[in-house]
């Protein structure tokens, strides 16, 4: 019983720590205080709402080693297309 509880606690802790390390969206003003990586990322063809777009941007930013991203272009037709600059 204690083993199952320990596994459940460790699993929850790993999920929480993963979420805490996800790259976050910053404003233009906040970006002025950060170090730019001189890289951009884009997501296209995203259905749904802005939450889906932010989740995809955060995942791509994480993969590039960024801690933050700033949206520099956003278009919406039937789906979203967004470009963001990456920051440390």
PDB file of N, CA, C and O in Angstrom:
ATOM      1  N   UNK A   1       0.818  -1.193   0.000  1.00  0.00           N
ATOM      2  CA  UNK A   1       0.000   0.000   0.000  1.00  0.00           C
ATOM      3  C   UNK A   1       0.865   1.261   0.000  1.00  0.00           C
ATOM      4  O   UNK A   1       0.584   2.213  -0.729  1.00  0.00           O
ATOM      5  N   UNK A   2       1.930   1.261   0.832  1.00  0.00           N
ATOM      6  CA  UNK A   2       2.808   2.420   0.892  1.00  0.00           C
ATOM      7  C   UNK A   2       3.543   2.606  -0.430  1.00  0.00           C
ATOM      8  O   UNK A   2       3.819   3.735  -0.837  1.00  0.00           O
ATOM      9  N   UNK A   3       3.860   1.499  -1.100  1.00  0.00           N
ATOM     10  CA  UNK A   3       4.551   1.582  -2.388  1.00  0.00           C
ATOM     11  C   UNK A   3       3.662   2.261  -3.421  1.00  0.00           C
ATOM     12  O   UNK A   3       4.131   3.111  -4.177  1.00  0.00           O
ATOM     13  N   UNK A   4       2.393   1.898  -3.461  1.00  0.00           N
ATOM     14  CA  UNK A   4       1.461   2.517  -4.404  1.00  0.00           C
ATOM     15  C   UNK A   4       1.316   4.010  -4.128  1.00  0.00           C
ATOM     16  O   UNK A   4       1.263   4.815  -5.058  1.00  0.00           O
ATOM     17  N   UNK A   5       1.254   4.376  -2.863  1.00  0.00           N
ATOM     18  CA  UNK A   5       1.143   5.783  -2.495  1.00  0.00           C
ATOM     19  C   UNK A   5       2.400   6.546  -2.910  1.00  0.00           C
ATOM     20  O   UNK A   5       2.313   7.659  -3.428  1.00  0.00           O
ATOM     21  N   UNK A   6       3.563   5.946  -2.683  1.00  0.00           N
ATOM     22  CA  UNK A   6       4.824   6.596  -3.057  1.00  0.00           C
ATOM     23  C   UNK A   6       4.905   6.794  -4.566  1.00  0.00           C
ATOM     24  O   UNK A   6       5.348   7.843  -5.033  1.00  0.00           O
ATOM     25  N   UNK A   7       4.483   5.800  -5.324  1.00  0.00           N
ATOM     26  CA  UNK A   7       4.491   5.908  -6.787  1.00  0.00           C
ATOM     27  C   UNK A   7       3.534   7.001  -7.239  1.00  0.00           C
ATOM     28  O   UNK A   7       3.860   7.780  -8.134  1.00  0.00           O
ATOM     29  N   UNK A   8       2.366   7.065  -6.633  1.00  0.00           N
ATOM     30  CA  UNK A   8       1.390   8.102  -6.994  1.00  0.00           C
ATOM     31  C   UNK A   8       1.930   9.494  -6.678  1.00  0.00           C
ATOM     32  O   UNK A   8       1.763  10.416  -7.476  1.00  0.00           O
ATOM     33  N   UNK A   9       2.571   9.655  -5.530  1.00  0.00           N
ATOM     34  CA  UNK A   9       3.131  10.953  -5.144  1.00  0.00           C
ATOM     35  C   UNK A   9       4.253  11.349  -6.095  1.00  0.00           C
ATOM     36  O   UNK A   9       4.315  12.500  -6.527  1.00  0.00           O
ATOM     37  N   UNK A  10       5.141  10.415  -6.427  1.00  0.00           N
ATOM     38  CA  UNK A  10       6.232  10.709  -7.364  1.00  0.00           C
ATOM     39  C   UNK A  10       5.693  11.059  -8.745  1.00  0.00           C
ATOM     40  O   UNK A  10       6.215  11.956  -9.407  1.00  0.00           O
ATOM     41  N   UNK A  11       4.666  10.364  -9.175  1.00  0.00           N
ATOM     42  CA  UNK A  11       4.057  10.669 -10.470  1.00  0.00           C
ATOM     43  C   UNK A  11       3.466  12.065 -10.498  1.00  0.00           C
ATOM     44  O   UNK A  11       3.648  12.799 -11.469  1.00  0.00           O
ATOM     45  N   UNK A  12       2.766  12.433  -9.449  1.00  0.00           N
ATOM     46  CA  UNK A  12       2.184  13.774  -9.357  1.00  0.00           C
ATOM     47  C   UNK A  12       3.280  14.836  -9.305  1.00  0.00           C
ATOM     48  O   UNK A  12       3.157  15.884  -9.939  1.00  0.00           O
ATOM     49  N   UNK A  13       4.340  14.574  -8.561  1.00  0.00           N
ATOM     50  CA  UNK A  13       5.445  15.533  -8.465  1.00  0.00           C
ATOM     51  C   UNK A  13       6.115  15.738  -9.811  1.00  0.00           C
ATOM     52  O   UNK A  13       6.489  16.861 -10.150  1.00  0.00           O
ATOM     53  N   UNK A  14       6.272  14.671 -10.583  1.00  0.00           N
ATOM     54  CA  UNK A  14       6.909  14.820 -11.895  1.00  0.00           C
ATOM     55  C   UNK A  14       6.022  15.616 -12.845  1.00  0.00           C
ATOM     56  O   UNK A  14       6.533  16.397 -13.648  1.00  0.00           O
ATOM     57  N   UNK A  15       4.723  15.437 -12.774  1.00  0.00           N
ATOM     58  CA  UNK A  15       3.801  16.212 -13.608  1.00  0.00           C
ATOM     59  C   UNK A  15       3.855  17.685 -13.227  1.00  0.00           C
ATOM     60  O   UNK A  15       3.888  18.549 -14.104  1.00  0.00           O
ATOM     61  N   UNK A  16       3.864  17.979 -11.951  1.00  0.00           N
ATOM     62  CA  UNK A  16       3.916  19.363 -11.491  1.00  0.00           C
ATOM     63  C   UNK A  16       5.235  20.023 -11.847  1.00  0.00           C
ATOM     64  O   UNK A  16       5.253  21.192 -12.234  1.00  0.00           O
ATOM     65  N   UNK A  17       6.343  19.297 -11.724  1.00  0.00           N
ATOM     66  CA  UNK A  17       7.635  19.898 -12.057  1.00  0.00           C
ATOM     67  C   UNK A  17       7.763  20.114 -13.552  1.00  0.00           C
ATOM     68  O   UNK A  17       8.403  21.079 -13.970  1.00  0.00           O
ATOM     69  N   UNK A  18       7.177  19.251 -14.376  1.00  0.00           N
ATOM     70  CA  UNK A  18       7.204  19.459 -15.821  1.00  0.00           C
ATOM     71  C   UNK A  18       6.443  20.725 -16.179  1.00  0.00           C
ATOM     72  O   UNK A  18       6.920  21.527 -16.982  1.00  0.00           O
ATOM     73  N   UNK A  19       5.285  20.914 -15.602  1.00  0.00           N
ATOM     74  CA  UNK A  19       4.489  22.102 -15.880  1.00  0.00           C
ATOM     75  C   UNK A  19       5.184  23.378 -15.441  1.00  0.00           C
ATOM     76  O   UNK A  19       5.021  24.426 -16.066  1.00  0.00           O
ATOM     77  N   UNK A  20       5.956  23.292 -14.369  1.00  0.00           N
ATOM     78  CA  UNK A  20       6.643  24.472 -13.859  1.00  0.00           C
ATOM     79  C   UNK A  20       7.779  24.902 -14.772  1.00  0.00           C
ATOM     80  O   UNK A  20       8.172  26.068 -14.752  1.00  0.00           O
ATOM     81  N   UNK A  21       8.313  23.992 -15.569  1.00  0.00           N
ATOM     82  CA  UNK A  21       9.449  24.334 -16.419  1.00  0.00           C
ATOM     83  C   UNK A  21       9.026  24.743 -17.828  1.00  0.00           C
ATOM     84  O   UNK A  21       9.880  25.029 -18.666  1.00  0.00           O
ATOM     85  N   UNK A  22       7.749  24.775 -18.096  1.00  0.00           N
ATOM     86  CA  UNK A  22       7.270  25.127 -19.432  1.00  0.00           C
ATOM     87  C   UNK A  22       7.557  26.596 -19.733  1.00  0.00           C
ATOM     88  O   UNK A  22       7.432  27.456 -18.861  1.00  0.00           O
ATOM     89  N   UNK A  23       7.942  26.869 -20.974  1.00  0.00           N
ATOM     90  CA  UNK A  23       8.203  28.249 -21.393  1.00  0.00           C
ATOM     91  C   UNK A  23       6.925  29.069 -21.266  1.00  0.00           C
ATOM     92  O   UNK A  23       5.828  28.582 -21.542  1.00  0.00           O
ATOM     93  N   UNK A  24       7.081  30.314 -20.847  1.00  0.00           N
ATOM     94  CA  UNK A  24       5.916  31.159 -20.605  1.00  0.00           C
ATOM     95  C   UNK A  24       5.852  32.330 -21.578  1.00  0.00           C
ATOM     96  O   UNK A  24       6.871  32.808 -22.075  1.00  0.00           O
ATOM     97  N   UNK A  25       4.648  32.770 -21.830  1.00  0.00           N
ATOM     98  CA  UNK A  25       4.381  33.927 -22.674  1.00  0.00           C
ATOM     99  C   UNK A  25       4.745  35.191 -21.908  1.00  0.00           C
ATOM    100  O   UNK A  25       4.392  35.328 -20.737  1.00  0.00           O
ATOM    101  N   UNK A  26       5.458  36.131 -22.568  1.00  0.00           N
ATOM    102  CA  UNK A  26       5.791  37.412 -21.945  1.00  0.00           C
ATOM    103  C   UNK A  26       5.313  38.557 -22.830  1.00  0.00           C
ATOM    104  O   UNK A  26       5.125  38.394 -24.035  1.00  0.00           O
ATOM    105  N   UNK A  27       5.122  39.703 -22.215  1.00  0.00           N
ATOM    106  CA  UNK A  27       4.710  40.908 -22.940  1.00  0.00           C
ATOM    107  C   UNK A  27       5.931  41.572 -23.574  1.00  0.00           C
ATOM    108  O   UNK A  27       7.065  41.183 -23.294  1.00  0.00           O
ATOM    109  N   UNK A  28       5.702  42.570 -24.426  1.00  0.00           N
ATOM    110  CA  UNK A  28       6.801  43.331 -25.023  1.00  0.00           C
ATOM    111  C   UNK A  28       7.653  43.977 -23.937  1.00  0.00           C
ATOM    112  O   UNK A  28       8.881  43.968 -24.017  1.00  0.00           O
ATOM    113  N   UNK A  29       7.002  44.535 -22.927  1.00  0.00           N
ATOM    114  CA  UNK A  29       7.717  45.202 -21.839  1.00  0.00           C
ATOM    115  C   UNK A  29       8.566  44.205 -21.047  1.00  0.00           C
ATOM    116  O   UNK A  29       9.707  44.510 -20.701  1.00  0.00           O
ATOM    117  N   UNK A  30       8.035  43.037 -20.760  1.00  0.00           N
ATOM    118  CA  UNK A  30       8.792  42.021 -20.035  1.00  0.00           C
ATOM    119  C   UNK A  30       9.971  41.524 -20.864  1.00  0.00           C
ATOM    120  O   UNK A  30      11.043  41.259 -20.321  1.00  0.00           O
ATOM    121  N   UNK A  31       9.780  41.395 -22.170  1.00  0.00           N
ATOM    122  CA  UNK A  31      10.831  40.891 -23.053  1.00  0.00           C
ATOM    123  C   UNK A  31      12.048  41.806 -23.073  1.00  0.00           C
ATOM    124  O   UNK A  31      13.166  41.343 -23.298  1.00  0.00           O
ATOM    125  N   UNK A  32      11.844  43.099 -22.840  1.00  0.00           N
ATOM    126  CA  UNK A  32      12.962  44.043 -22.815  1.00  0.00           C
ATOM    127  C   UNK A  32      13.970  43.710 -21.722  1.00  0.00           C
ATOM    128  O   UNK A  32      15.139  44.081 -21.824  1.00  0.00           O
ATOM    129  N   UNK A  33      13.529  43.020 -20.685  1.00  0.00           N
ATOM    130  CA  UNK A  33      14.397  42.663 -19.562  1.00  0.00           C
ATOM    131  C   UNK A  33      15.040  41.288 -19.731  1.00  0.00           C
ATOM    132  O   UNK A  33      15.808  40.860 -18.869  1.00  0.00           O
ATOM    133  N   UNK A  34      14.741  40.592 -20.822  1.00  0.00           N
ATOM    134  CA  UNK A  34      15.220  39.226 -21.032  1.00  0.00           C
ATOM    135  C   UNK A  34      16.262  39.167 -22.137  1.00  0.00           C
ATOM    136  O   UNK A  34      16.393  40.095 -22.935  1.00  0.00           O
ATOM    137  N   UNK A  35      16.998  38.066 -22.172  1.00  0.00           N
ATOM    138  CA  UNK A  35      18.011  37.848 -23.208  1.00  0.00           C
ATOM    139  C   UNK A  35      17.374  37.112 -24.388  1.00  0.00           C
ATOM    140  O   UNK A  35      16.881  35.993 -24.241  1.00  0.00           O
ATOM    141  N   UNK A  36      17.390  37.751 -25.552  1.00  0.00           N
ATOM    142  CA  UNK A  36      16.837  37.130 -26.752  1.00  0.00           C
ATOM    143  C   UNK A  36      17.756  36.009 -27.222  1.00  0.00           C
ATOM    144  O   UNK A  36      18.979  36.128 -27.146  1.00  0.00           O
ATOM    145  N   UNK A  37      17.171  34.931 -27.702  1.00  0.00           N
ATOM    146  CA  UNK A  37      17.945  33.845 -28.303  1.00  0.00           C
ATOM    147  C   UNK A  37      18.149  34.070 -29.799  1.00  0.00           C
ATOM    148  O   UNK A  37      18.798  33.266 -30.468  1.00  0.00           O
ATOM    149  N   UNK A  38      17.593  35.168 -30.324  1.00  0.00           N
ATOM    150  CA  UNK A  38      17.657  35.468 -31.761  1.00  0.00           C
ATOM    151  C   UNK A  38      17.122  34.312 -32.597  1.00  0.00           C
ATOM    152  O   UNK A  38      17.666  33.986 -33.652  1.00  0.00           O
ATOM    153  N   UNK A  39      16.052  33.702 -32.111  1.00  0.00           N
ATOM    154  CA  UNK A  39      15.373  32.610 -32.802  1.00  0.00           C
ATOM    155  C   UNK A  39      13.872  32.864 -32.745  1.00  0.00           C
ATOM    156  O   UNK A  39      13.365  33.491 -31.815  1.00  0.00           O
ATOM    157  N   UNK A  40      13.178  32.364 -33.755  1.00  0.00           N
ATOM    158  CA  UNK A  40      11.722  32.417 -33.741  1.00  0.00           C
ATOM    159  C   UNK A  40      11.165  31.020 -33.952  1.00  0.00           C
ATOM    160  O   UNK A  40      11.840  30.134 -34.476  1.00  0.00           O
ATOM    161  N   UNK A  41       9.937  30.845 -33.538  1.00  0.00           N
ATOM    162  CA  UNK A  41       9.195  29.612 -33.772  1.00  0.00           C
ATOM    163  C   UNK A  41       7.837  29.998 -34.320  1.00  0.00           C
ATOM    164  O   UNK A  41       7.366  31.113 -34.097  1.00  0.00           O
ATOM    165  N   UNK A  42       7.205  29.082 -35.038  1.00  0.00           N
ATOM    166  CA  UNK A  42       5.868  29.324 -35.584  1.00  0.00           C
ATOM    167  C   UNK A  42       5.003  28.095 -35.399  1.00  0.00           C
ATOM    168  O   UNK A  42       5.490  26.965 -35.412  1.00  0.00           O
ATOM    169  N   UNK A  43       3.731  28.329 -35.228  1.00  0.00           N
ATOM    170  CA  UNK A  43       2.741  27.257 -35.263  1.00  0.00           C
ATOM    171  C   UNK A  43       1.661  27.667 -36.244  1.00  0.00           C
ATOM    172  O   UNK A  43       1.260  28.830 -36.293  1.00  0.00           O
ATOM    173  N   UNK A  44       1.197  26.712 -37.018  1.00  0.00           N
ATOM    174  CA  UNK A  44       0.172  26.968 -38.036  1.00  0.00           C
ATOM    175  C   UNK A  44      -0.868  25.872 -38.002  1.00  0.00           C
ATOM    176  O   UNK A  44      -0.601  24.750 -37.572  1.00  0.00           O
ATOM    177  N   UNK A  45      -2.055  26.214 -38.460  1.00  0.00           N
ATOM    178  CA  UNK A  45      -3.113  25.225 -38.594  1.00  0.00           C
ATOM    179  C   UNK A  45      -3.668  24.741 -37.274  1.00  0.00           C
ATOM    180  O   UNK A  45      -4.182  23.626 -37.192  1.00  0.00           O
ATOM    181  N   UNK A  46      -3.575  25.561 -36.237  1.00  0.00           N
ATOM    182  CA  UNK A  46      -4.060  25.169 -34.917  1.00  0.00           C
ATOM    183  C   UNK A  46      -5.544  25.498 -34.813  1.00  0.00           C
ATOM    184  O   UNK A  46      -5.950  26.648 -34.977  1.00  0.00           O
ATOM    185  N   UNK A  47      -6.344  24.475 -34.540  1.00  0.00           N
ATOM    186  CA  UNK A  47      -7.777  24.668 -34.316  1.00  0.00           C
ATOM    187  C   UNK A  47      -8.016  24.971 -32.844  1.00  0.00           C
ATOM    188  O   UNK A  47      -7.145  24.741 -32.005  1.00  0.00           O
ATOM    189  N   UNK A  48      -9.173  25.476 -32.544  1.00  0.00           N
ATOM    190  CA  UNK A  48      -9.538  25.705 -31.154  1.00  0.00           C
ATOM    191  C   UNK A  48      -9.300  27.138 -30.733  1.00  0.00           C
ATOM    192  O   UNK A  48      -9.488  28.072 -31.511  1.00  0.00           O
ATOM    193  N   UNK A  49      -8.880  27.295 -29.481  1.00  0.00           N
ATOM    194  CA  UNK A  49      -8.710  28.641 -28.941  1.00  0.00           C
ATOM    195  C   UNK A  49      -7.240  28.968 -28.700  1.00  0.00           C
ATOM    196  O   UNK A  49      -6.351  28.185 -29.034  1.00  0.00           O
ATOM    197  N   UNK A  50      -7.003  30.134 -28.118  1.00  0.00           N
ATOM    198  CA  UNK A  50      -5.639  30.598 -27.885  1.00  0.00           C
ATOM    199  C   UNK A  50      -4.877  29.708 -26.914  1.00  0.00           C
ATOM    200  O   UNK A  50      -3.648  29.674 -26.954  1.00  0.00           O
ATOM    201  N   UNK A  51      -5.568  28.996 -26.055  1.00  0.00           N
ATOM    202  CA  UNK A  51      -4.905  28.087 -25.128  1.00  0.00           C
ATOM    203  C   UNK A  51      -4.154  27.008 -25.890  1.00  0.00           C
ATOM    204  O   UNK A  51      -3.034  26.656 -25.518  1.00  0.00           O
ATOM    205  N   UNK A  52      -4.753  26.479 -26.952  1.00  0.00           N
ATOM    206  CA  UNK A  52      -4.089  25.460 -27.767  1.00  0.00           C
ATOM    207  C   UNK A  52      -2.838  26.023 -28.428  1.00  0.00           C
ATOM    208  O   UNK A  52      -1.812  25.348 -28.502  1.00  0.00           O
ATOM    209  N   UNK A  53      -2.926  27.257 -28.909  1.00  0.00           N
ATOM    210  CA  UNK A  53      -1.784  27.910 -29.552  1.00  0.00           C
ATOM    211  C   UNK A  53      -0.666  28.099 -28.538  1.00  0.00           C
ATOM    212  O   UNK A  53       0.489  27.782 -28.823  1.00  0.00           O
ATOM    213  N   UNK A  54      -0.993  28.607 -27.369  1.00  0.00           N
ATOM    214  CA  UNK A  54       0.019  28.849 -26.336  1.00  0.00           C
ATOM    215  C   UNK A  54       0.685  27.555 -25.894  1.00  0.00           C
ATOM    216  O   UNK A  54       1.887  27.533 -25.630  1.00  0.00           O
ATOM    217  N   UNK A  55      -0.084  26.485 -25.812  1.00  0.00           N
ATOM    218  CA  UNK A  55       0.483  25.197 -25.424  1.00  0.00           C
ATOM    219  C   UNK A  55       1.495  24.724 -26.467  1.00  0.00           C
ATOM    220  O   UNK A  55       2.577  24.259 -26.108  1.00  0.00           O
ATOM    221  N   UNK A  56       1.159  24.835 -27.741  1.00  0.00           N
ATOM    222  CA  UNK A  56       2.086  24.428 -28.801  1.00  0.00           C
ATOM    223  C   UNK A  56       3.323  25.319 -28.832  1.00  0.00           C
ATOM    224  O   UNK A  56       4.438  24.825 -29.003  1.00  0.00           O
ATOM    225  N   UNK A  57       3.137  26.627 -28.668  1.00  0.00           N
ATOM    226  CA  UNK A  57       4.282  27.538 -28.625  1.00  0.00           C
ATOM    227  C   UNK A  57       5.194  27.200 -27.449  1.00  0.00           C
ATOM    228  O   UNK A  57       6.416  27.184 -27.598  1.00  0.00           O
ATOM    229  N   UNK A  58       4.622  26.935 -26.301  1.00  0.00           N
ATOM    230  CA  UNK A  58       5.404  26.601 -25.120  1.00  0.00           C
ATOM    231  C   UNK A  58       6.220  25.331 -25.339  1.00  0.00           C
ATOM    232  O   UNK A  58       7.388  25.273 -24.954  1.00  0.00           O
ATOM    233  N   UNK A  59       5.621  24.322 -25.949  1.00  0.00           N
ATOM    234  CA  UNK A  59       6.328  23.073 -26.223  1.00  0.00           C
ATOM    235  C   UNK A  59       7.477  23.293 -27.197  1.00  0.00           C
ATOM    236  O   UNK A  59       8.569  22.760 -26.998  1.00  0.00           O
ATOM    237  N   UNK A  60       7.243  24.071 -28.247  1.00  0.00           N
ATOM    238  CA  UNK A  60       8.301  24.356 -29.217  1.00  0.00           C
ATOM    239  C   UNK A  60       9.415  25.187 -28.584  1.00  0.00           C
ATOM    240  O   UNK A  60      10.594  24.949 -28.844  1.00  0.00           O
ATOM    241  N   UNK A  61       9.045  26.151 -27.761  1.00  0.00           N
ATOM    242  CA  UNK A  61      10.046  26.979 -27.078  1.00  0.00           C
ATOM    243  C   UNK A  61      10.893  26.123 -26.140  1.00  0.00           C
ATOM    244  O   UNK A  61      12.113  26.278 -26.089  1.00  0.00           O
ATOM    245  N   UNK A  62      10.256  25.231 -25.405  1.00  0.00           N
ATOM    246  CA  UNK A  62      10.988  24.313 -24.528  1.00  0.00           C
ATOM    247  C   UNK A  62      11.997  23.491 -25.320  1.00  0.00           C
ATOM    248  O   UNK A  62      13.138  23.319 -24.891  1.00  0.00           O
ATOM    249  N   UNK A  63      11.578  22.989 -26.466  1.00  0.00           N
ATOM    250  CA  UNK A  63      12.452  22.155 -27.297  1.00  0.00           C
ATOM    251  C   UNK A  63      13.678  22.925 -27.783  1.00  0.00           C
ATOM    252  O   UNK A  63      14.719  22.327 -28.056  1.00  0.00           O
ATOM    253  N   UNK A  64      13.558  24.252 -27.893  1.00  0.00           N
ATOM    254  CA  UNK A  64      14.677  25.093 -28.338  1.00  0.00           C
ATOM    255  C   UNK A  64      15.491  25.627 -27.151  1.00  0.00           C
ATOM    256  O   UNK A  64      16.442  26.384 -27.349  1.00  0.00           O
ATOM    257  N   UNK A  65      15.133  25.246 -25.940  1.00  0.00           N
ATOM    258  CA  UNK A  65      15.865  25.671 -24.752  1.00  0.00           C
ATOM    259  C   UNK A  65      15.490  27.047 -24.232  1.00  0.00           C
ATOM    260  O   UNK A  65      16.242  27.644 -23.462  1.00  0.00           O
ATOM    261  N   UNK A  66      14.345  27.555 -24.641  1.00  0.00           N
ATOM    262  CA  UNK A  66      13.898  28.880 -24.203  1.00  0.00           C
ATOM    263  C   UNK A  66      13.079  28.776 -22.917  1.00  0.00           C
ATOM    264  O   UNK A  66      12.426  27.766 -22.655  1.00  0.00           O
ATOM    265  N   UNK A  67      13.132  29.836 -22.133  1.00  0.00           N
ATOM    266  CA  UNK A  67      12.309  29.922 -20.926  1.00  0.00           C
ATOM    267  C   UNK A  67      11.043  30.739 -21.162  1.00  0.00           C
ATOM    268  O   UNK A  67      10.046  30.588 -20.456  1.00  0.00           O
ATOM    269  N   UNK A  68      11.107  31.612 -22.177  1.00  0.00           N
ATOM    270  CA  UNK A  68       9.996  32.518 -22.461  1.00  0.00           C
ATOM    271  C   UNK A  68       9.854  32.708 -23.968  1.00  0.00           C
ATOM    272  O   UNK A  68      10.782  32.446 -24.733  1.00  0.00           O
ATOM    273  N   UNK A  69       8.679  33.167 -24.377  1.00  0.00           N
ATOM    274  CA  UNK A  69       8.448  33.520 -25.777  1.00  0.00           C
ATOM    275  C   UNK A  69       7.531  34.736 -25.834  1.00  0.00           C
ATOM    276  O   UNK A  69       6.703  34.955 -24.949  1.00  0.00           O
ATOM    277  N   UNK A  70       7.699  35.526 -26.901  1.00  0.00           N
ATOM    278  CA  UNK A  70       6.886  36.731 -27.120  1.00  0.00           C
ATOM    279  C   UNK A  70       6.269  36.632 -28.505  1.00  0.00           C
ATOM    280  O   UNK A  70       6.987  36.437 -29.486  1.00  0.00           O
ATOM    281  N   UNK A  71       4.967  36.763 -28.600  1.00  0.00           N
ATOM    282  CA  UNK A  71       4.278  36.676 -29.886  1.00  0.00           C
ATOM    283  C   UNK A  71       4.573  37.935 -30.689  1.00  0.00           C
ATOM    284  O   UNK A  71       4.345  39.053 -30.225  1.00  0.00           O
ATOM    285  N   UNK A  72       5.088  37.733 -31.914  1.00  0.00           N
ATOM    286  CA  UNK A  72       5.425  38.869 -32.778  1.00  0.00           C
ATOM    287  C   UNK A  72       4.538  38.936 -34.013  1.00  0.00           C
ATOM    288  O   UNK A  72       4.535  39.942 -34.723  1.00  0.00           O
ATOM    289  N   UNK A  73       3.786  37.870 -34.275  1.00  0.00           N
ATOM    290  CA  UNK A  73       2.856  37.850 -35.406  1.00  0.00           C
ATOM    291  C   UNK A  73       1.726  36.885 -35.078  1.00  0.00           C
ATOM    292  O   UNK A  73       1.966  35.793 -34.563  1.00  0.00           O
ATOM    293  N   UNK A  74       0.508  37.283 -35.373  1.00  0.00           N
ATOM    294  CA  UNK A  74      -0.643  36.431 -35.116  1.00  0.00           C
ATOM    295  C   UNK A  74      -1.703  36.674 -36.178  1.00  0.00           C
ATOM    296  O   UNK A  74      -2.143  37.806 -36.382  1.00  0.00           O
ATOM    297  N   UNK A  75      -2.109  35.606 -36.853  1.00  0.00           N
ATOM    298  CA  UNK A  75      -3.160  35.675 -37.871  1.00  0.00           C
ATOM    299  C   UNK A  75      -4.183  34.590 -37.585  1.00  0.00           C
ATOM    300  O   UNK A  75      -3.842  33.486 -37.160  1.00  0.00           O
ATOM    301  N   UNK A  76      -5.428  34.922 -37.824  1.00  0.00           N
ATOM    302  CA  UNK A  76      -6.475  33.931 -37.635  1.00  0.00           C
ATOM    303  C   UNK A  76      -7.444  33.986 -38.793  1.00  0.00           C
ATOM    304  O   UNK A  76      -8.074  35.009 -39.060  1.00  0.00           O
ATOM    305  N   UNK A  77      -7.547  32.866 -39.470  1.00  0.00           N
ATOM    306  CA  UNK A  77      -8.578  32.654 -40.468  1.00  0.00           C
ATOM    307  C   UNK A  77      -9.436  31.533 -39.917  1.00  0.00           C
ATOM    308  O   UNK A  77     -10.069  31.682 -38.872  1.00  0.00           O
ATOM    309  N   UNK A  78      -9.457  30.411 -40.617  1.00  0.00           N
ATOM    310  CA  UNK A  78     -10.132  29.223 -40.092  1.00  0.00           C
ATOM    311  C   UNK A  78      -9.331  28.614 -38.946  1.00  0.00           C
ATOM    312  O   UNK A  78      -9.892  27.997 -38.041  1.00  0.00           O
ATOM    313  N   UNK A  79      -7.993  28.799 -39.000  1.00  0.00           N
ATOM    314  CA  UNK A  79      -7.095  28.304 -37.958  1.00  0.00           C
ATOM    315  C   UNK A  79      -6.108  29.414 -37.596  1.00  0.00           C
ATOM    316  O   UNK A  79      -6.051  30.451 -38.257  1.00  0.00           O
ATOM    317  N   UNK A  80      -5.343  29.181 -36.550  1.00  0.00           N
ATOM    318  CA  UNK A  80      -4.348  30.152 -36.107  1.00  0.00           C
ATOM    319  C   UNK A  80      -3.016  29.946 -36.818  1.00  0.00           C
ATOM    320  O   UNK A  80      -2.655  28.819 -37.157  1.00  0.00           O
ATOM    321  N   UNK A  81      -2.283  31.042 -37.044  1.00  0.00           N
ATOM    322  CA  UNK A  81      -0.868  31.031 -37.418  1.00  0.00           C
ATOM    323  C   UNK A  81      -0.201  32.073 -36.529  1.00  0.00           C
ATOM    324  O   UNK A  81      -0.576  33.245 -36.547  1.00  0.00           O
ATOM    325  N   UNK A  82       0.791  31.641 -35.750  1.00  0.00           N
ATOM    326  CA  UNK A  82       1.442  32.527 -34.793  1.00  0.00           C
ATOM    327  C   UNK A  82       2.949  32.331 -34.871  1.00  0.00           C
ATOM    328  O   UNK A  82       3.434  31.204 -34.976  1.00  0.00           O
ATOM    329  N   UNK A  83       3.694  33.450 -34.818  1.00  0.00           N
ATOM    330  CA  UNK A  83       5.150  33.428 -34.756  1.00  0.00           C
ATOM    331  C   UNK A  83       5.566  34.094 -33.453  1.00  0.00           C
ATOM    332  O   UNK A  83       4.981  35.095 -33.041  1.00  0.00           O
ATOM    333  N   UNK A  84       6.587  33.527 -32.806  1.00  0.00           N
ATOM    334  CA  UNK A  84       7.055  34.070 -31.529  1.00  0.00           C
ATOM    335  C   UNK A  84       8.573  34.113 -31.492  1.00  0.00           C
ATOM    336  O   UNK A  84       9.249  33.265 -32.074  1.00  0.00           O
ATOM    337  N   UNK A  85       9.100  35.120 -30.797  1.00  0.00           N
ATOM    338  CA  UNK A  85      10.539  35.237 -30.563  1.00  0.00           C
ATOM    339  C   UNK A  85      10.854  34.563 -29.229  1.00  0.00           C
ATOM    340  O   UNK A  85      10.059  34.622 -28.291  1.00  0.00           O
ATOM    341  N   UNK A  86      12.026  33.922 -29.154  1.00  0.00           N
ATOM    342  CA  UNK A  86      12.402  33.157 -27.967  1.00  0.00           C
ATOM    343  C   UNK A  86      13.377  33.922 -27.080  1.00  0.00           C
ATOM    344  O   UNK A  86      14.207  34.692 -27.563  1.00  0.00           O
ATOM    345  N   UNK A  87      13.260  33.695 -25.764  1.00  0.00           N
ATOM    346  CA  UNK A  87      14.091  34.369 -24.768  1.00  0.00           C
ATOM    347  C   UNK A  87      14.545  33.398 -23.692  1.00  0.00           C
ATOM    348  O   UNK A  87      13.891  32.393 -23.417  1.00  0.00           O
ATOM    349  N   UNK A  88      15.688  33.725 -23.089  1.00  0.00           N
ATOM    350  CA  UNK A  88      16.192  32.997 -21.920  1.00  0.00           C
ATOM    351  C   UNK A  88      15.662  33.659 -20.681  1.00  0.00           C
ATOM    352  O   UNK A  88      15.956  33.217 -19.571  1.00  0.00           O
TER     353      UNK A  88
END
